[in-house]
Amino acid sequence: MIIDCHGHYTTTPPAVGEYRDKQKTQVASNPNFVGEKGSIHITDDEIRESIINNQLRLQKERGTDLTIFSPRASWMGHHVGNEHTSQFWTEHQNDLIRRVCDLFPENFVPVAQLPQSPGVDPAKSVPEIIRTVEEMGFIGINLNPDPSGGHWNGSSLADRSFYPIYEKMCEYDIPAMVHVSAACNDCFHTTGSHYLGADTTGFQQLMMSDVFKDFPELKVIIPHGGGAVPYHWGRFRGLALDKGFDLAERVLNNIYFDTCVYHQRGIDLLLDIIPTKNILFASEMIGAVRGIDPETGHYFDDTKRYIDNNTVLTAEQKQDIFEHNTRRVFSRLK
């Protein structure tokens, strides 16, 4: 079996966008607008059509059996509006993810968005973790290290304000994928620099902290191949040694990297630097880059090909990446 641990819901029915546009209009005129959750009318047939003709079709073509399904990252939009806006939007997104997984139980399993918002205590996201895990069977969460959308004016992942989330993760034995949403700072391109910079920043915050000492069972996934981390592993090892600790001992029992890297040499570097046990297969499909690479004739985000074509790993190691590691990290996956 091949399990994709980083799948976004990108083929969203129009009613979802209409709801979000209405929210944005309301908070634009009144930043303190509260409103109510309301409803989004989407039929099962609309969901089936959007999934079968897009996500599921590509999964079958590329050989993925099961996708761990999370809301579209750029649509999480934690910087939009206020904590009420984020709460209602998040609940709708998680409700929709659950519906997709119920309609296609053999193909998708759910991961939750959190209702984070700039300046709001991260602990306020805990009730949504409880709701999605206990009531809805979700197996993991997305955790945004920068709800401001590129201004980085909130707490570090090392800050104790995140500890209630970490406590709940350990209680449920669920992992978090550290993933930002869209950038609202013009200095950053959302998928080209904000995503990759946040991956690197989140890793740095955690490696320099006591988080894994305080939560030795915590499981964190750094997407997009870890941003700059594998490429600069020597720098991070040196920084760790300057602080008196060994990098591998500090992070490799807790941090995992996915394979959302869009060229062979990049994947080969990741596989060479990071131990196989810390790598989870992912495609980000449908991903940040949706076109065909003219050098190979294949889609950039068809990442299974890069694992298949690696000449160093054994067949057993490749299967660990494709399935076994993901089942270990996402222990609630049946």
C-alpha positions in Angstrom: 0.0 0.0 0.0 1.1 3.6 -0.7 -0.2 6.2 1.8 0.1 9.9 0.9 0.4 11.8 4.2 0.0 15.3 2.8 -3.1 15.7 0.7 -5.1 18.9 0.4 -8.7 19.3 -0.5 -8.3 21.6 -3.5 -11.4 20.8 -5.6 -13.9 22.7 -3.4 -17.6 23.1 -4.4 -18.5 26.8 -5.1 -20.7 27.2 -2.0 -17.6 27.0 0.2 -15.9 29.9 -1.5 -19.2 31.9 -1.4 -19.4 31.4 2.4 -15.8 32.5 2.8 -16.3 35.6 0.6 -19.2 36.6 2.7 -17.1 36.3 5.8 -14.4 38.4 4.4 -16.9 41.1 3.4 -18.4 41.2 6.9 -15.0 41.5 8.7 -13.8 44.1 6.2 -16.5 46.4 7.3 -16.3 45.5 11.0 -13.1 43.7 12.2 -14.9 42.7 15.4 -17.8 41.1 13.6 -19.0 37.9 15.4 -21.9 36.6 13.4 -22.7 32.9 13.6 -21.5 29.7 12.0 -24.4 29.4 9.6 -24.6 26.6 7.0 -23.0 25.7 3.7 -25.3 23.7 1.4 -23.3 21.1 -0.5 -24.8 17.9 -1.8 -23.1 14.6 -1.7 -23.2 14.5 -5.5 -21.3 17.8 -5.6 -18.6 16.4 -3.4 -18.4 13.1 -5.4 -18.1 15.0 -8.7 -15.3 17.3 -7.4 -13.3 14.4 -5.9 -13.8 11.7 -8.5 -12.9 14.0 -11.4 -9.9 15.5 -9.8 -8.2 14.2 -6.6 -9.2 10.6 -6.8 -8.5 10.4 -10.6 -4.9 11.6 -10.1 -4.4 9.3 -7.0 -5.3 6.3 -9.1 -3.2 7.3 -12.0 -0.2 7.8 -9.8 -0.5 4.7 -7.7 -1.6 6.1 -4.3 -4.0 3.9 -2.4 -4.9 6.2 0.6 -4.5 9.9 1.2 -4.4 11.5 4.7 -6.7 14.4 3.8 -6.4 17.9 5.2 -8.0 21.2 4.3 -6.3 23.2 1.6 -3.5 25.0 3.4 -3.8 28.3 1.6 -7.5 28.4 2.4 -7.0 27.9 6.2 -6.6 31.7 6.2 -6.0 32.2 9.9 -5.1 35.8 9.3 -8.5 36.6 8.0 -10.9 38.3 10.4 -10.9 37.3 14.1 -11.2 34.3 16.3 -14.9 33.9 15.6 -14.4 34.0 11.9 -11.7 31.4 12.2 -13.7 29.2 14.5 -16.7 29.1 12.2 -14.6 28.6 9.0 -12.5 25.9 10.6 -15.6 23.9 11.8 -17.0 24.0 8.3 -13.7 22.9 6.7 -13.4 20.0 9.2 -17.1 19.0 8.7 -16.5 18.9 4.9 -13.3 16.9 5.3 -15.3 14.4 7.3 -18.0 14.2 4.7 -15.4 13.5 2.0 -13.9 10.7 4.0 -17.3 9.2 4.7 -18.1 9.2 1.0 -14.7 7.7 0.1 -13.7 5.7 3.2 -11.3 3.5 1.2 -9.4 6.5 -0.2 -9.2 9.2 2.4 -8.8 9.7 6.2 -9.1 13.0 7.9 -6.7 15.5 9.4 -8.0 18.7 11.1 -7.5 22.4 10.6 -7.3 24.4 13.9 -9.2 27.6 14.5 -6.0 29.6 15.1 -6.1 33.4 14.9 -3.4 36.2 15.4 -3.1 37.2 19.0 -5.4 34.5 20.2 -4.2 32.0 22.8 -3.3 28.7 21.0 -5.1 26.8 23.8 -8.4 27.9 22.4 -7.8 25.4 19.6 -7.9 22.5 22.0 -11.8 22.1 21.8 -11.6 21.6 18.1 -8.9 18.9 18.5 -11.2 17.2 21.0 -14.2 17.5 18.6 -12.5 16.2 15.6 -10.6 13.3 17.3 -13.2 12.1 19.7 -16.4 12.8 17.8 -15.2 12.7 14.2 -12.3 10.2 14.1 -9.6 12.5 12.8 -6.1 11.1 13.1 -3.9 14.3 13.1 -3.9 18.1 12.9 -2.3 20.9 11.0 -0.5 23.4 13.2 0.2 26.9 11.9 3.4 28.4 13.3 2.4 31.8 12.0 -1.3 32.6 12.0 -0.5 36.2 11.0 0.1 35.1 7.4 3.7 36.2 7.1 4.2 38.9 9.8 5.5 36.5 12.4 4.3 38.6 15.3 3.0 35.7 17.4 4.5 33.2 19.8 7.1 30.7 18.8 6.3 27.0 18.7 8.6 26.7 21.7 6.4 29.0 23.8 4.5 27.4 26.6 1.3 28.8 25.2 1.4 25.9 22.7 1.8 23.3 25.5 -2.0 22.6 25.9 -2.0 21.6 22.2 1.1 19.4 22.7 -0.5 17.8 25.8 -3.6 16.9 23.8 -1.6 15.6 20.9 0.3 13.2 23.3 -2.9 12.2 25.0 -4.5 11.2 21.7 -1.2 10.1 20.1 -1.8 12.2 17.0 0.9 14.1 15.0 0.8 17.7 13.8 2.0 18.8 10.5 3.6 22.2 10.9 2.0 24.2 8.0 1.3 27.9 7.4 -1.5 29.2 5.3 -1.5 31.9 2.6 0.9 34.9 3.0 -0.7 38.3 3.4 2.7 40.0 3.5 3.8 41.1 0.1 7.4 40.2 1.0 6.5 36.5 0.7 5.2 34.3 -2.1 2.8 31.9 -0.4 4.1 28.6 -1.9 7.5 29.7 -3.0 8.9 31.3 0.1 6.4 31.5 2.9 5.8 27.7 3.0 9.4 26.8 2.8 10.6 29.5 5.2 8.0 28.5 7.7 9.1 24.8 7.5 12.7 25.9 8.3 11.6 28.3 11.0 9.3 25.8 12.8 12.1 23.3 12.8 14.6 25.8 14.2 12.2 26.9 17.0 11.6 23.3 18.1 15.2 22.1 17.9 16.3 25.0 20.1 13.6 24.5 22.6 12.7 22.1 25.5 9.5 21.0 23.8 10.8 17.4 23.1 12.2 17.2 26.6 8.9 18.1 28.0 6.9 16.0 25.5 9.2 13.1 24.5 6.3 11.3 22.7 5.3 14.3 20.6 5.2 13.7 16.8 5.7 16.6 14.4 5.9 16.5 10.6 7.8 19.2 8.7 6.4 19.3 5.1 7.9 20.1 1.7 11.0 17.9 2.5 11.8 20.1 5.6 12.3 23.4 3.7 16.0 24.2 4.0 16.7 21.8 6.8 18.1 18.7 4.9 20.2 21.0 2.6 21.7 22.8 5.6 21.9 19.8 8.0 25.5 20.7 8.7 24.6 24.2 9.8 21.9 22.9 12.2 24.2 20.3 13.6 26.8 23.0 14.2 24.3 25.3 15.8 23.2 22.4 18.0 26.8 21.6 19.1 27.4 25.2 19.9 24.5 25.0 22.3 25.9 21.7 23.8 23.5 19.1 22.3 23.5 16.6 19.5 20.9 17.5 16.8 20.0 13.9 15.9 19.4 13.0 19.6 17.3 16.2 20.0 14.9 15.9 17.0 15.0 12.5 15.3 12.7 10.8 17.8 10.1 13.4 17.3 10.4 15.2 13.9 9.5 13.7 10.5 9.9 15.0 7.0 7.7 14.4 4.0 8.6 13.9 0.4 7.0 17.0 -1.2 10.1 17.8 -3.1 9.7 18.3 -6.9 12.8 17.0 -8.5 14.9 13.8 -8.3 18.1 15.3 -6.9 16.2 17.1 -4.2 14.5 13.8 -3.1 17.9 12.0 -3.3 19.4 14.6 -1.0 16.6 14.2 1.5 16.9 10.4 1.4 20.7 10.6 1.9 20.7 13.1 4.8 17.6 12.1 6.8 17.2 8.5 8.2 14.6 6.5 6.4 12.6 6.1 9.6 12.0 9.8 9.6 10.6 10.1 6.1 6.9 9.9 5.1 5.7 9.7 1.6 3.7 12.7 0.4 2.9 14.4 -2.8 1.0 17.6 -1.8 -1.2 16.6 -4.7 -2.9 18.5 -6.0 0.1 20.6 -5.1 1.7 24.0 -5.3 3.1 23.2 -8.7 0.6 21.5 -11.0 2.4 21.5 -14.3 4.6 19.0 -16.2 8.4 19.2 -15.9 9.7 19.6 -19.5 12.9 17.9 -18.4 11.2 14.7 -17.5 7.8 14.8 -19.2 6.0 14.1 -15.9 4.1 16.2 -13.4 6.4 17.9 -10.8 4.2 16.7 -7.9 4.2 13.1 -9.0 6.6 12.4 -6.2 6.2 8.6 -6.1 8.4 8.5 -9.3 11.3 10.1 -7.4 11.2 7.4 -4.6 10.9 4.6 -7.2 13.8 6.0 -9.2 16.2 6.4 -6.2 19.1 4.0 -6.7 20.3 3.8 -3.1 17.4 2.7 -0.9 16.4 -0.9 -0.7 12.9 -2.1 -1.6 12.2 -2.5 2.1 13.3 1.1 2.9 11.1 2.4 0.1 8.1 0.5 1.4 8.8 2.0 4.9 8.5 5.4 3.3 5.4 4.5 1.3 3.5 3.0 4.1 5.0 1.7 7.3 6.5 5.0 8.7 3.2 6.7 8.1 1.2 4.0 10.0 3.7 4.4 12.9 3.4 8.2 13.0 -0.4 8.3 12.4 -1.0 5.5 15.0 -4.8 6.1 14.9 -4.9 5.0 11.2 -6.7 1.7 11.1 
